[in-house]
Amino acid sequence: MFRSVQWRIAVSFILLIIISMGVLGIYLTNLTRNSQLDNLRSHLEKEARITAEAGLPAFLGQGGDLDTLAKKLGEEIHARVTIIALDGKVLGDSQEDPSTMENHATRPEVKDALASGLGESTRYSTTLGEQMMYVAVPIKNQDKIVGVARVALPLVAVENSVNHLTLIISLAMVTTTILAMVAAG
């Protein structure tokens, strides 16, 4: 009889441990993902603003090819760089030939950049075949918008980090459950 009561109490504590660790695991995983996405967004915004400044002279006809600039910047910052005209025509891209690319006027980050000064979108890239975060800013000549600079990076690193954390939490849950069962026995 005592053994039965002892196991009921032990099972209750083990379930409490599992549920608590599960809730903590979900919280930590979401916190990590959101923190890393915020850091990536901030990094991409800075790179997009640098790209906008570097691209302005070419928009003003003061030399430089925008496609060459996009390719050079993309190589330097290890990100996809796209320079877009106001009508959505791609003028430069670090990974593709701009003449073969579709119009980008309807892309959410481009529309938001033109409307509010900053656009961000996370979506699957059919061109690259992976989940990407895009950040776009307007290219301005004084107060007049002349184009859009967009920078993007894949979310592979963020997902790998979150998956690693999930694995660690899962292993901790299994280990703690086994230790609680041994202690209860």
N, C-alpha and C positions, 0 to 999 in steps of 0.2 A: 504493500500500500504506500509506504513512504517513498519507494522508488518511483511509483507512478506520479505522485505529487511533485517530487523533485524534477522529473522530466517535463511535467507540464509547465513548471516555473522556468526551467531551462529553455524550453521551446519558445516560451513567451519572450524571454530575454534575447534569444537568438533572432527571432523575428523583429524585435525592436532594433537590434543592431543592424540587421540587413536593411530594414526600411530607412533608418537614420542615415546609413552610409549611402543608400541609393539616392535619397533626397539631396544629401551633401554632394554626391557625385554629379547629379544633374545640375545643381547650382554652380559648382566649380567649372564644369564643362561649358555651360552657357556663359559664365563670366569670362572664361579664357577666350572663347570664340569671339565674343563681343569686344573684348579688349584688343585682341589682335586685329580684328576688322577695323576698329577705330584707328589703331596705329597705322595700318596699311592705307586707310583713307587719307589720313593726315600726310603721310609720306607722298602719296600720289598727287595730292593737291599742291604740295610744294614743287614737285617735279613739273606739274602742268603749268604752274605760274612761271617757272624758269623757261619752259618751252615757249610760252606765250611771249615773254620778253625777247627771247632769241629769234622768234619768228616775225616779230613786228617789222624789222627793217626790210625783209623780203616783201611783205605786204605793201610797204610804202615805195617799192620799186628802187630800193637802195642796195640792190645786189643780193645774190644768194638764191639758190633753188630750194624751195620748201621740201621737196622730196629728199634731196641730199641732206638737208638739215635734219629732217625727221629720222633718217637712217643713222646719221652720226650721233644724234642725241640718244636714240634708242640703244645704240651699241654702248654708249658711255654710261647710261643709267640702268642698263639691263632691264628695260621695260619696253612695251609697245607704245610708240609715239605716233599720233595721227594729227595732222594739221588740216583743218576743214574750213572751206569758204562759207560765207553767210548763207548761201543757197543750198548748202549741204554737200557740195562737191568736195571730194577728198583731193587735196592738193599735195599731200605728202604722207607717207606711212613707212614706218621703220621695217615692216615685215612683208608688205605686199606692194604690188605695182598699183599706184593710185588710179591709173586709167582703167583698170579692170574692176575697181571696187564700186559697189552700189552707193547711191546717194545716202548720206548720213543725217539729213535734215530731221528725220523722224526718230532718231535714236534718243531715248529719254535723257541721257546725260547731256547731249548737245542742246536739246530744247530747254532744259533747266538752266544750263550755263548761259544761254542767250536771254532767258527770262529773268533770272535772279542773280547771275554772276558766278554760280557754282552748280555743277551738275554731277550726280553720282549714280551709278547703276551697277548692280551685280547680276550677271546673267551668263548663260552659256554662249560661247562664241562658236558660231558655225564655221568660221574661217579657221580657227585654231583648234577646235574640237575639245575645249575645256571650259570650266567655270572661270570667269574673269571678273575683276572689279575695274570699272572704268570711272575716271574722274576727269571732268572737262571744265575749262575756264575760258571766258572770252578773251580774245586778243584785241586790245584797245589801243587806239591812237588818240591820246588825250581822253575825251569822253565818248568817242565814237567807236562802236564795235566794228571790227573789220574781219574777224574770223573767230575760230575756236581751236584751242589746243587741248588735245585729249591724251591722257596717259593711262595705261592699263597694265595690270599684272595678274597672273593666274592665282587662284586661291589654293593651290596645292599645298603650299607651306602651312597655311592656316589649318587646313583639314588634317594634314599630317600631325601637327601639334595637338589638335583636339583628339585625334584618334589615339595618340600616345598617352594622353592624360586619361582617356576612357579605359585604356588597357590597364594602366596603373591602378585606377580606382577599382576596376573589376577584380584584379589580383588581390588588392587589399581586402575587398569584400569576401572573397573566397577564403583567404588566409584567416581573417577574423572569425568567420563562421566556423571553420574547422577548429580554431583554437577555443572558441566558446563551447563547441560540442565536446571537445576533449576535457575542458575544465568542468563541464556539467556532469560528465561520466564519472 
